[in-house]
Amino acid sequence: MRRALSKLAGVTVGEATATGLPVVADTATTRAAEELGERLQQVPGVRSAVLVYHNFEDVADEVAPLPRSFRTS
């Protein structure tokens, strides 16, 4: 399973623990993160893939209007 995970682009596999195998995934967009999450769950031996932390540095790929409560005009 470690080998299959490490072949995925943007994935770094950590040291195994008693509760699982931590994986760090780095993607350019949130859409790519969603797709990678789906691929992680399809790797044989993976019981579940859980997002623990998500850092947004640039969300230009997902421009959305502000909710009305945030608008000033």
C-alpha positions in Angstrom: 0.0 0.0 0.0 2.9 2.4 0.8 4.3 2.0 -2.7 0.9 2.6 -4.3 0.3 5.7 -2.3 3.7 7.1 -3.0 3.2 6.8 -6.7 0.3 9.3 -6.5 1.4 12.8 -7.6 1.7 15.2 -4.6 1.6 12.5 -2.0 4.2 12.0 0.8 3.8 8.9 2.9 4.7 9.2 6.6 5.8 6.6 9.1 3.2 3.9 10.1 1.6 4.2 13.5 -0.6 1.9 15.5 -3.6 3.6 14.0 -2.6 4.0 10.4 -0.4 5.4 7.8 -0.3 9.2 7.7 -0.2 10.8 4.2 0.4 14.4 3.2 -1.2 15.5 0.0 -0.3 18.7 -1.8 -2.5 19.9 -4.7 -2.8 23.1 -6.7 -6.6 23.4 -6.4 -9.4 22.2 -4.1 -10.9 20.3 -7.1 -7.6 18.4 -7.4 -7.6 17.7 -3.7 -11.1 16.2 -4.0 -10.0 14.0 -6.9 -6.9 12.9 -5.0 -9.0 12.1 -2.0 -11.2 9.8 -4.1 -8.1 8.1 -5.6 -6.7 7.6 -2.1 -9.8 5.7 -1.1 -9.5 3.4 -4.1 -5.9 2.2 -3.2 -6.1 -1.4 -2.1 -5.6 -1.7 1.6 -6.9 1.9 2.4 -9.8 1.6 4.8 -10.5 5.3 4.9 -9.0 8.6 4.0 -9.8 11.5 6.3 -9.0 15.1 5.8 -7.4 16.4 9.0 -6.1 19.8 7.9 -6.6 21.9 4.8 -4.6 25.1 4.1 -5.8 27.6 1.5 -3.1 29.9 0.2 -4.6 30.8 -3.1 -8.2 30.0 -4.1 -8.2 31.9 -7.4 -9.5 28.7 -9.1 -12.7 29.0 -7.0 -13.8 32.6 -7.1 -17.3 32.8 -5.5 -19.4 35.8 -4.6 -19.5 36.8 -1.0 -22.7 36.0 0.9 -25.0 39.0 1.2 -24.2 39.4 4.9 -20.6 40.1 4.0 -21.3 42.7 1.4 -20.8 46.4 2.2 -22.7 47.9 -0.8 
